């Protein structure tokens, strides 16, 4: 079982929102990198 997080519920929601934002940025960068890689392959 995971660790139970007790404390300020609002702070926890804020931390969750920040984490989700970070993850969505990571996936955007990954897809951007994939597009760039495809462009480079098509120019060969």
CORLIN-V865523 format. One record per helix or strand of 3 or more residues. SS is the DSSP state (A for helix, B for strand). FROM is the first residue (numbers start at 0). LEN is the number of residues. If there is no record, write none. Layout:
((SS FROM LEN) (SS FROM LEN))
This chain:
((A 8 35))
